């Protein structure tokens, strides 16, 4: 399925059903988010999209976990906010799915160099 920019930026009201998961930014977040996506998608009747949704969730949550680590690759913990969290929102109009993932890092993403 090809999604145009206009469809991707559709107002939230177009996505009639949503599921939200907030999870600690730990390495175990990715398998938990994948299981959540794999469970929710069939309930929404999106059987043909389950594998794709799970893959996208996995990639985005993994990136968010990595971005939520300290410079020494340990989970970020602040006295005022506690352990960093990752937010996953899955939305559907019963035909397509929208996967949104965000972390609590306020900085802009920095591209990394690909290894050989």
ZAMARGU-4260 file (C-alpha; in steps of 0.2 Angstrom, whole numbers, plus 5000, padded with zeros to 4 digits):
<rodrens>
0) 5000/5000/5000 | 5007/5017/4995 | 5003/5031/5007 | 5004/5049/5001 | 5009/5064/5012
5) 4991/5070/5013 | 4985/5054/5019 | 5000/5052/5032 | 4996/5069/5038 | 4977/5066/5040
10) 4969/5074/5055 | 4968/5063/5070 | 4949/5061/5068 | 4952/5050/5053 | 4960/5037/5064
15) 4945/5031/5073 | 4953/5018/5084 | 4969/5020/5094 | 4979/5010/5106 | 4993/5019/5117
20) 5007/5010/5126 | 5020/5019/5137 | 5034/5009/5142 | 5051/5011/5151 | 5065/5015/5138
25) 5074/4998/5142 | 5080/4985/5130 | 5065/4975/5134 | 5054/4989/5127 | 5056/4982/5109
30) 5049/4965/5112 | 5035/4971/5123 | 5030/4984/5109 | 5031/4971/5096 | 5019/4959/5105
35) 5007/4973/5108 | 5007/4977/5090 | 5005/4959/5085 | 4990/4957/5097 | 4981/4973/5092
40) 4982/4973/5073 | 4972/4957/5071 | 4959/4963/5084 | 4957/4978/5072 | 4955/4966/5057
45) 4972/4971/5049 | 4977/4953/5047 | 4987/4957/5031 | 4997/4971/5039 | 5002/4962/5056
50) 5020/4958/5050 | 5022/4975/5043 | 5016/4984/5058 | 5026/4973/5069 | 5042/4977/5059
55) 5039/4996/5059 | 5035/4996/5078 | 5051/4986/5081 | 5062/4998/5071 | 5055/5014/5078
60) 5055/5008/5096 | 5073/5001/5095 | 5078/5018/5089 | 5069/5027/5103 | 5077/5015/5116
65) 5094/5019/5108 | 5091/5038/5109 | 5085/5036/5127 | 5102/5030/5133 | 5115/5040/5141
70) 5132/5042/5133 | 5138/5026/5141 | 5123/5016/5134 | 5114/5015/5151 | 5096/5019/5153
75) 5094/5037/5156 | 5087/5041/5174 | 5084/5058/5180 | 5079/5062/5199 | 5065/5074/5193
80) 5058/5063/5180 | 5063/5045/5184 | 5067/5032/5170 | 5065/5038/5152 | 5049/5032/5144
85) 5044/5028/5126 | 5027/5031/5119 | 5019/5020/5106 | 5002/5025/5098 | 4994/5013/5085
90) 4979/5020/5076 | 4968/5013/5062 | 4953/5018/5052 | 4950/4999/5049 | 4959/4999/5032
95) 4976/5006/5036 | 4987/5009/5051 | 4997/5023/5058 | 5012/5019/5069 | 5019/5033/5080
100) 5033/5032/5092 | 5042/5045/5102 | 5054/5047/5116 | 5057/5060/5129 | 5074/5066/5122
105) 5071/5084/5117 | 5086/5085/5105 | 5085/5083/5086 | 5090/5066/5079 | 5108/5064/5073
110) 5111/5053/5058 | 5124/5039/5061 | 5136/5033/5048 | 5132/5016/5041 | 5145/5002/5044
115) 5153/4993/5030
</rodrens>
